[in-house]
Each structure stands twice: as structure tokens, then as C-alpha cells.
């Protein structure tokens, strides 16, 4: 398409980076926030919710966003979401009530639920075939690179004051003029087939979106619990915590950027097999680590594993979902994506009261290994049965 110029692609990538900012940017500041609000009942749990409650509201908002953008279009909703993002995201800088901060993070989640669903849908709208395959990997890689920069910056700012990382959310206002100038509204197709029946997606969609939720539940154990694990290992500087999380994001970017080449050699199922296995290795190393350097090595594995699975999921769904209901179905993907991030601390914090963090990491590694084997079996089943799904390039 003639409008797929460099400015359009850069704008899509920059707006995509708002997603990664929404949750993990303040991760290095969690111990300092917990210390500041230590007199608040159940403060440790609430502080972890400050990190992940946006994910809950992203998951609640995304299905509604998908319906809205299929009916009313993409761009006006995106502009409003970016403004709301800046207002809600910076609230932690000036609010001094933990519950108010928690509420502002919920509003942030609503903004991201709209913007992320729209961005993924726009990628499917703007690109086709091999170009879509390449750009899907580049988009996830760019999000990861943004995460590296922003989490590292968040760590350094948290050493000044725990409030400072919240100012990073102002970046959405810097990206807004670019979105207005360079992005355009694609043509919306009515979700009705020629015979008058409503368009539907194949059942495979549900396997993919439920797998997405499980994937994020397991991966998000790291940004939620790693800062506290590193404190136990004697790491005091928040900047070092931010770098450790950023290392994971960096290797996620490497594997995402290489996704186009990986997909050329392996099936969707095989890529999930490899991704889960590599993540399992990372969690085992994390559980056994007794030094900061070993934890950093573990983050390399974990990041590389999830980095190949995110574009694998996105591309597969783009190919099997009919264009007429693309926004709605990508809204479901976004819902389960962030529901997994929200559920991660909800499920693991009770475990942390009974088990030490290394034990929790090892339990997660075992689950990841079992998931890896499951996708290997699905690969062989697919080869033997050769199921054919419709594709929409």
C-alpha cells in the first residue's frame, strides 16, 4: 500500500511502545514504593497490584475496544486513548494515597486496552503477506527495545525518587501529533458473509488466546518478584534491578527481530515448543542463582523465549481471523494477554507466603517445560493430520 511509508511504520512502532511502558516501567521502583507506604495495611500486595492492575483493566476494556473499532473506526478512539494514557500514567507522580494511585493505574489500563487493540488491528489492516510477517516481528522487537530503555530509565529515576518513573508516561503526548499526521483510517468491512450469516473465526483462535494468558502468567512472575529476589541476594540499587529486567527485554527484542527467519524454518507449534523450553531454562537458572550475574544470564533465556512467542501468536491470529471481525478478535487476544499479567501476582503472592521465591521460580519452570512438551506433541499431531485453516493475508 502506498501509504505504508517510513513515517507511518515509525509511528505505529512508537505507539506500540506505550504498551510496554504501561506495566513494567515502574517495576524497579516497587521496593521503594512498598517502603514509602509500609504503614498501609496489606501494602506489599497493593503495591504489586499497582504494577499489574493496568493489566486487569486492559483485559476488561479490550473486548469492548474491539467491538467499538470494528463499528466506529480506529483513529479517533486512538487519539483519546493516548491523551488519557498521559493523564492517568503520570498520576503516581503527585498522588500520595496508595489507593488513589491504584485507581489511576486502573484508568491507565483502560487507555492501553483501547490503544493496544487498535495498534495490533492497524498492523493487520495496513500490511499483508510477507510484509506483515516481517513487521509483526519488528513491532514486538521495537516494543522490547522501548522496554529496555524505559525500564532502565525507570530504575535510574527510582534512585532519585520513586515518583519520577511515572513521568515517563508523558511520552504518549509526544507521539500523539505523529499519530494524527501519519496514521489513517482503513476501510471498515461489515461482518456479514455473502449468505447473510455472521462471520466467525476458527476454533483454533481460542487455543491461541488461552495460551497467551498462560504464557503471561508464567513470564510475569519475573518483573513482579525479581526486584524482591534481587534484594535478598544483596542488590540494593534500583538501577541494577532495572538493568536486570531490561536484559530480559533486550533478548526478547533479539528473538522478535529474528522471528521472520525463525518462522521460515519452523511451524507455529514448534516455535511455541522452543519458546517455552527456553523460558523454562531461564526460570531454573533464576531459581538456582546466588549472584546478580547469574540472574542476568537467566533473564537472557527468559527474554529470548517469550520474544519469539509473542509475534508467533500475533501473526497466527492475524492470518486465521477474517478481516471483517479483526478488531473484535484482536480485542479478545489483548484481553487474555493482560489478564495473564494481572493474574500472575494474584496467583503467586499466596505461594510466596508458603514458599521461598526460588521454589516458586522452579514450579513455574516445571509448568513451562510441560507446556513445551504439549506443543511438541501438537506439532506431530498437526503433521500427521494436516489440518487446514483459512488464512487472510
Buried (B, 14 or more C-beta within 10 A) or exposed (E): EEEBEEEBBBBBBBBBBBBBBBBBBBBBBBBBBBEBBEEBEEBBEBBBBBBBBBBBBBBBBBBBBBBBBBEEBBBEBBBEBBEBBBBBBBBBBEBEEBEEBBBBBBBBBBBBBBBBBBBBBBBBBBBBEEEBBBBBBBBBBBBBBBBBBBBBBBBBBBBEEBBBBBBBBBBBBEBBEBBEEBBEEBEBEEBEEEEEEEBEBBEBBEEBBEBBBBBBBBBBBBBBBBBBBBBEEEBEBBBBBBBBBBBBBBBBBBBBBBBBEBBEEBBBBBBBBBBBBBBBBBBBBBBEBEEBEBBBBBBBBBBBBBBBBBBBBBBBBBBBBBBBBBBBBBBBBBBBBBBBBBBBBBEBBEBBEEBEBBEBBBBBBEBBBEBBEBBBEBBEEBEEEEEEEEEEE
